[in-house]
Amino acid sequence: MEDDGEWVLVRSPAEKDLWTPSLVEEEEEESSRPLKVTFSGPAKHWTDAIPIGNGRLGAMVWGGVASETLQLNEDTLWTGNPGNYTNPKAPEVLTEVRKLVDDGKYVEATEAAVKLSGEASAVYQPLGDINLEFGDSHLKYDEETYSRELDLDTATARIHYSVGDVEYTREHFSSYPNQVIVTKISASKPGSLSFTVSLGSKLQHNSNVNGNKQIILQGSCPGNPNGILFSAVLDLQISNGSGAIHVLDDNKLRVEDSDWAVLLLVASSSFDGPFTKPSDSKRDPISESLTALNSIRNFSYSDLYAYHLDDYQNLFHRVSLQLSKSSKNNLGDKTLEAKKCMTNLNIKGSDNAFVSTADRVKSFKTDEDPSFVELLFQYGRYLLISCSRVGTQVANLQGIWSKDLYPPWDGAQHLNINLQMNYWPSLPCNLRECQEPLFDYTSSLSINGSKTAKVNYEASGWVVHQVSDIWAKTSPDRGQAVWALWPMGGAWICTHLWEHFTYTMDKDFLKNKAYPLLEGCTSFLLDWLIEGRGGYLETNPSTSPEHMFIAPDGKQASVSYSSTMDISIIKEVFSAILSAAEILGKTQDALVGKVREAQSRLPPTKIAKDGSIMEWAQDFEDPDVHHRHVSHLFGLYPGHTITVEKTPYLSKAVDYTLVKRG
């Protein structure tokens, strides 16, 4: 506290002091590049825009000059309502499919299994856009002065360019502690900043100016009968003593002759958990948005930025990565060629050292620059921090960023690898808190999944299939069995629970969160396993995610029994619950005894006649040897049943499998 009684934010130095950034001097007087993703011009495609996010609120920054769009997302905006994820007719179909599999009629089993399919998932929806119009004068900007970057060290997007003798700068960040997207636009000469701002959305909506410096957007997502309601409020602040704000058409704000402007964007929805219908929600999105805005009304831009940095860097600064440049010495003449190429790319910036990230991607083919690997590694950590934080929804298929009403694969959580991949960096990259939404989500899945297990499969415990959504859908997806019929999604997620304990050694987490979920998942797996061939327990029906095989009759099929991935996941879950039971003193529990007995009867991982890991229980011919999934290698990663030390013969087969896949 200062003498005048004013509180001053003092940032904790602990994490930063312990962190060694990638900017330290290296051999040969070289240094790693700053952790920045850089662009030489505005985005031409959505995938070229810069993602920012605080776990819940996200934006894609395009960096346009005369006009700019910040495409917005809020993680609770989805179509639909809570659903009924059961199918009373499924047990009869299951009996039919199992008999067809037992009779070796795999094509017929694949066709019959379609009757086990469920309904489509809900669809992730975009919030809207902040539209900025700077006018025709900005069309004459100096392209040589333009830069657009994402600074991973500060989680800030920046755009810089000049029009005549005026330099314009924009900064964007999404704050977790204050739950707001912040934009600052400034000009180097006083009174040189003029623009128009508005809010829009692809969803049903309306917007209007509130007072003389706020815009309120409110709308709804599709639902039957009612969908999730949402609101966004944009607050505009400009420099004191210069400039003016005018209201246009009751839905736009016009800034004239200002030095700088700060835009604050808050948003909320009526989503009140996966088990509450939107029509029953008591939440008021507009009231919540205005309350959020009022809570930060007295904070300056510097205050908001300081809080943002303190929060973000507490996570980001936990891990540094510095790779040796000695690998360049092994590239021979190619390195010299690459350096010449890089010299030719030094086209912008006052230090004549600007190279866009896109150009670095191209040059990596001939110059395997270790600092670029560092950047990619830290970018992955940045994305996880930006799309999954304590109290937010679980990351969806694209994190939190999507521009479409009908995004690819509905933007939904896919549990046959995509959701899990989102969280692979959380533990080895020291971001354990970012994984908490996954466990909250798993708890919701277990509730719906117990109904699906009981009705669809007459089994205990809980089950989740390939595709889910914000309503914690647990039933099979719609459509063909090759993707829809895969009841191993919940089991795979449960391996994350055990891994979380092995990293954190948090016994309370193991006892109160992980073990109850593991128990339920294990109960289902024990009921799902049936007496099979050769004295082994088997899964039937079984698929290897999204992949077909050629049946003995020469036709393609996807349904058989005991796919390698099924058995590999079950082995991991059984191993985890046995280890957890030992730690928690539950080794005498009846369930644990059943697991021990079943564990010894699971089939081994087999090697195909061509030397690769067998993907199915039989050595079927593969119609697509370059298929994008390598599900049958689960035992190597993320599983632990294949290791170089303990199973060298399987490791060799894994190596060949990867070569075979291309």
Disulfide bonds with the S-S distance in Angstrom:
none
